[in-house]
Amino acid sequence: AVVLIDYPGFNLRLARALRKKLPSLKILYYVSPQVWAWNRRRIVKMGRWLDLMLCIFPFEPVLYNTSGLKAIFVGHPLTEEMQAPTDIRDPRLIGLFPGSRQREVRKIFPIMQATASELLQTDPGLHFEVAAASESLAKIIRKDLRDDAAKFSVILGGARDLMQRASVALVASGTATLEAALSKLPFVLVYRVAWLTYFAARAVVRVKYIGMPNILADREIAPEFIQHQARPAQIALTVRRLLSDRSERTRMLNHFDSVAKRLSLGEAGTNAADAIIAALR
């Protein structure tokens, strides 16, 4: 048997090759590719190559099972990794999470910076911390901040700690949206790419939202400001509401609790191991 983990660009090609060379080999896959978002037709092909799909999102097994590929939900590993949310938050601190890729940061951080400037016009006591995923990204961010550094701190490798301390966050699309929700950190999603990339993605992506908490809830529980809608003045209005409106914060946090419950199924790694052992018996 072979267990393939994540990394679909390589592992799906490997699964196809293994099935062709060794038809009786059991091929199991842990962490489903997000084909439900960009290419559902591929599920039928995957059913020919794989014997079992171990899913970390609760809506995935239905998609696979209806296409003939056995799939089970084992829970999401982030529910174990994230620290217990803290009640000790700095009410004046806003966290900025502009992404982990250079192209993302170059497009998204200027919007976040401009939003911060809007917020400071009405509340000069606010301060901001920017989570940089690498030193090279930190340099890009510091360069953008050269005339505006007094109210900003750039931290390297401390994103999850910042999620425990901030009162509100601006978050780029990706795993960070789920981390923020599990940290019970109210946030807005900000995302912008080149227009050609955007239109190409819209042609193939089949989901209504891009933030994972919103996908899981099947509604916009965290506001999404995407592409031309990512206007600093509008984003700032929503952030101010999350800072000052207790009922708005509570509403969002209650939705985050529901998302966390949907993802939690005990220890995901242990569940996956048990499922693999059962499949090999």
C-alpha positions as CSV (number, residue, x, y, z in Angstrom):
1,A,0.0,0.0,0.0
2,V,1.0,3.6,-0.4
3,V,-0.3,6.7,1.4
4,L,-0.1,10.0,-0.5
5,I,-0.2,13.2,1.5
6,D,-1.4,16.5,0.0
7,Y,0.7,18.0,-2.8
8,P,-1.7,17.1,-5.6
9,G,0.5,18.4,-8.5
10,F,2.9,15.5,-7.9
11,N,0.8,13.0,-6.0
12,L,-2.1,12.7,-8.5
13,R,0.3,11.9,-11.3
14,L,2.1,9.4,-9.0
15,A,-1.3,7.7,-8.2
16,R,-2.1,7.4,-11.9
17,A,1.3,5.9,-12.6
18,L,1.1,3.5,-9.7
19,R,-2.3,2.3,-10.6
20,K,-1.2,1.6,-14.2
21,K,2.0,-0.3,-13.0
22,L,0.5,-2.0,-10.0
23,P,-3.3,-2.5,-10.4
24,S,-3.7,-4.4,-7.1
25,L,-1.8,-1.8,-5.0
26,K,-3.9,0.0,-2.4
27,I,-3.5,3.7,-2.8
28,L,-4.8,6.0,0.0
29,Y,-4.7,9.8,-0.1
30,Y,-4.7,12.1,3.0
31,V,-5.7,15.8,2.7
32,S,-7.9,16.0,-0.3
33,P,-7.0,18.3,-3.2
34,Q,-9.4,21.2,-3.5
35,V,-10.9,19.9,-6.7
36,W,-14.3,20.9,-5.4
37,A,-13.2,24.5,-6.0
38,W,-11.6,24.3,-9.4
39,N,-12.2,21.0,-11.2
40,R,-14.9,18.6,-10.0
41,R,-14.7,16.6,-13.1
42,R,-11.3,15.3,-12.0
43,I,-13.0,13.4,-9.1
44,V,-14.1,10.7,-11.5
45,K,-10.6,10.2,-12.7
46,M,-9.3,10.1,-9.1
47,G,-11.8,7.4,-8.4
48,R,-9.9,5.2,-10.9
49,W,-6.6,5.7,-9.2
50,L,-7.4,5.8,-5.5
51,D,-9.0,3.4,-3.0
52,L,-9.6,5.8,-0.2
53,M,-9.6,9.6,0.3
54,L,-9.1,11.0,3.8
55,C,-10.7,14.4,4.0
56,I,-10.1,17.3,6.4
57,F,-13.3,19.2,5.5
58,P,-16.7,17.8,6.3
59,F,-18.4,18.6,3.0
60,E,-15.8,16.7,0.9
61,P,-16.8,13.0,1.4
62,V,-20.2,13.6,-0.2
63,L,-18.6,14.9,-3.4
64,Y,-16.2,11.9,-3.6
65,N,-18.7,9.2,-2.5
66,T,-21.3,10.2,-5.2
67,S,-18.5,9.8,-7.8
68,G,-17.7,6.3,-6.6
69,L,-14.5,7.1,-4.6
70,K,-14.7,6.1,-1.0
71,A,-14.0,9.0,1.3
72,I,-14.2,9.8,5.0
73,F,-13.9,12.9,7.1
74,V,-11.1,12.6,9.8
75,G,-11.2,16.1,11.2
76,H,-8.9,19.1,10.5
77,P,-5.4,19.1,12.0
78,L,-5.6,22.9,12.7
79,T,-8.1,22.3,15.4
80,E,-5.4,20.6,17.4
81,E,-2.5,22.9,16.4
82,M,-4.1,26.2,17.3
83,Q,-3.7,27.6,20.8
84,A,-6.9,28.0,22.9
85,P,-8.3,31.5,22.1
86,T,-7.4,34.1,24.7
87,D,-9.5,36.8,26.3
88,I,-6.5,39.0,26.7
89,R,-6.5,41.1,23.6
90,D,-5.2,44.6,22.9
91,P,-8.3,46.6,22.0
92,R,-6.1,49.1,20.1
93,L,-4.1,46.5,18.1
94,I,-5.1,45.5,14.5
95,G,-3.3,42.5,12.9
96,L,-2.4,42.6,9.2
97,F,-1.8,39.3,7.4
98,P,-1.0,40.1,3.7
99,G,-0.2,36.6,2.6
100,S,2.8,34.3,2.1
101,R,3.7,34.9,-1.5
102,Q,5.6,37.9,-2.9
103,R,3.0,38.6,-5.6
104,E,0.2,38.5,-3.0
105,V,2.0,40.9,-0.6
106,R,2.9,43.4,-3.4
107,K,-0.8,43.6,-4.3
108,I,-2.5,43.2,-1.0
109,F,-0.3,45.0,1.6
110,P,-0.7,48.5,0.0
111,I,-4.5,48.1,0.4
112,M,-4.1,47.1,4.0
113,Q,-1.7,50.0,4.6
114,A,-4.1,52.5,3.0
115,T,-6.9,51.0,5.2
116,A,-4.8,51.6,8.3
117,S,-4.3,55.2,7.2
118,E,-8.1,55.6,7.0
119,L,-8.6,54.1,10.4
120,L,-5.9,56.4,12.0
121,Q,-7.7,59.5,10.7
122,T,-10.6,58.8,13.1
123,D,-8.7,56.9,15.8
124,P,-5.0,57.9,16.1
125,G,-4.6,55.6,19.1
126,L,-4.7,52.5,17.0
127,H,-1.5,50.5,16.2
128,F,-0.8,47.8,13.7
129,E,1.4,44.7,13.5
130,V,2.1,43.0,10.2
131,A,2.8,39.3,10.0
132,A,5.6,38.6,7.5
133,A,5.9,35.0,6.4
134,S,9.7,35.3,5.5
135,E,12.5,37.8,5.8
136,S,12.3,38.6,2.1
137,L,8.6,39.6,2.5
138,A,9.4,41.6,5.6
139,K,11.8,43.7,3.6
140,I,9.1,44.4,1.0
141,I,6.7,45.4,3.7
142,R,9.3,47.6,5.5
143,K,10.1,49.3,2.3
144,D,6.4,50.1,1.8
145,L,6.2,51.5,5.3
146,R,9.3,53.7,5.1
147,D,7.2,57.0,5.5
148,D,4.6,55.4,7.8
149,A,6.6,53.2,10.2
150,A,5.7,54.8,13.6
151,K,2.4,53.0,13.9
152,F,3.5,49.7,12.4
153,S,5.6,46.8,13.6
154,V,6.6,44.0,11.3
155,I,7.0,40.6,12.9
156,L,8.6,37.5,11.4
157,G,7.1,34.1,12.1
158,G,4.7,35.2,14.8
159,A,1.4,35.1,12.9
160,R,-0.4,32.8,15.4
161,D,0.8,34.7,18.4
162,L,-0.5,37.9,16.8
163,M,-3.8,36.3,16.3
164,Q,-4.0,35.8,20.0
165,R,-3.3,39.4,20.8
166,A,-5.0,41.5,18.1
167,S,-8.6,42.8,18.4
168,V,-9.4,42.7,14.7
169,A,-7.5,41.6,11.6
170,L,-7.2,42.1,7.9
171,V,-6.4,38.8,6.3
172,A,-5.5,37.7,2.8
173,S,-7.1,34.5,1.4
174,G,-5.8,31.1,2.4
175,T,-5.2,29.1,5.5
176,A,-4.8,32.2,7.6
177,T,-8.6,32.8,7.4
178,L,-9.2,29.5,9.1
179,E,-6.5,30.1,11.6
180,A,-8.1,33.5,12.5
181,A,-11.5,31.9,12.9
182,L,-10.1,29.1,15.1
183,S,-8.3,31.8,17.2
184,K,-11.7,33.6,17.5
185,L,-10.2,36.7,16.0
186,P,-12.8,38.9,14.1
187,F,-11.4,39.7,10.7
188,V,-12.2,40.9,7.2
189,L,-10.7,39.2,4.1
190,V,-8.8,41.4,1.6
191,Y,-7.7,40.0,-1.7
192,R,-6.5,41.4,-5.0
193,V,-4.6,39.9,-7.9
194,A,-3.7,41.0,-11.4
195,W,-6.9,41.3,-13.5
196,L,-5.9,38.6,-16.0
197,T,-5.3,36.2,-13.1
198,Y,-8.6,37.2,-11.6
199,F,-10.7,36.5,-14.7
200,A,-8.8,33.3,-15.4
201,A,-9.6,32.1,-11.9
202,R,-13.3,33.1,-12.1
203,A,-13.6,31.0,-15.2
204,V,-12.6,27.8,-13.3
205,V,-13.3,28.4,-9.6
206,R,-16.7,27.0,-8.6
207,V,-17.2,28.4,-5.0
208,K,-19.1,31.5,-3.9
209,Y,-16.5,32.6,-1.4
210,I,-12.8,32.4,-1.1
211,G,-12.4,32.5,2.7
212,M,-12.5,29.0,4.2
213,P,-14.8,29.9,7.1
214,N,-17.3,31.3,4.7
215,I,-17.1,28.2,2.5
216,L,-17.7,26.0,5.5
217,A,-20.6,28.2,6.7
218,D,-21.9,28.6,3.1
219,R,-22.5,32.2,3.9
220,E,-20.4,35.4,4.4
221,I,-19.7,35.3,8.1
222,A,-16.4,37.3,7.6
223,P,-16.7,40.1,5.0
224,E,-14.8,39.6,1.8
225,F,-13.3,42.5,-0.1
226,I,-12.1,41.1,-3.4
227,Q,-10.5,42.8,-6.3
228,H,-12.3,46.1,-7.2
229,Q,-14.3,45.8,-4.0
230,A,-11.1,46.0,-1.9
231,R,-11.4,49.8,-1.3
232,P,-9.7,51.1,1.8
233,A,-12.5,53.4,2.8
234,Q,-15.1,50.6,2.7
235,I,-12.8,48.1,4.5
236,A,-12.1,50.7,7.2
237,L,-15.8,51.1,7.8
238,T,-16.2,47.4,8.5
239,V,-13.2,47.3,10.7
240,R,-14.5,50.2,12.8
241,R,-17.7,48.3,13.3
242,L,-15.9,45.2,14.5
243,L,-13.8,47.3,16.9
244,S,-16.8,49.2,18.4
245,D,-19.9,47.1,17.9
246,R,-20.0,44.3,20.5
247,S,-23.0,42.6,19.0
248,E,-21.3,42.5,15.6
249,R,-18.2,40.9,17.1
250,T,-20.3,38.4,19.1
251,R,-22.2,37.4,15.9
252,M,-19.0,36.7,14.0
253,L,-17.5,34.8,16.9
254,N,-20.6,32.6,17.3
255,H,-20.3,31.7,13.6
256,F,-16.6,30.9,14.2
257,D,-17.6,28.5,17.0
258,S,-19.9,26.7,14.6
259,V,-17.1,26.4,12.1
260,A,-14.8,25.0,14.7
261,K,-17.3,22.4,15.8
262,R,-17.8,21.3,12.2
263,L,-14.0,20.8,11.8
264,S,-13.3,19.1,15.1
265,L,-13.4,15.3,15.3
266,G,-10.9,14.6,18.0
267,E,-7.3,14.0,16.9
268,A,-7.2,14.2,13.1
269,G,-3.9,12.5,12.7
270,T,-5.0,9.6,14.9
271,N,-8.3,9.3,13.0
272,A,-6.4,9.2,9.7
273,A,-4.1,6.5,11.0
274,D,-7.0,4.4,12.2
275,A,-8.7,4.8,8.8
276,I,-5.6,3.7,7.0
277,I,-5.1,0.6,9.3
278,A,-8.8,-0.3,8.7
279,A,-8.4,0.0,5.0
280,L,-5.4,-2.3,4.9
281,R,-7.1,-5.1,6.9
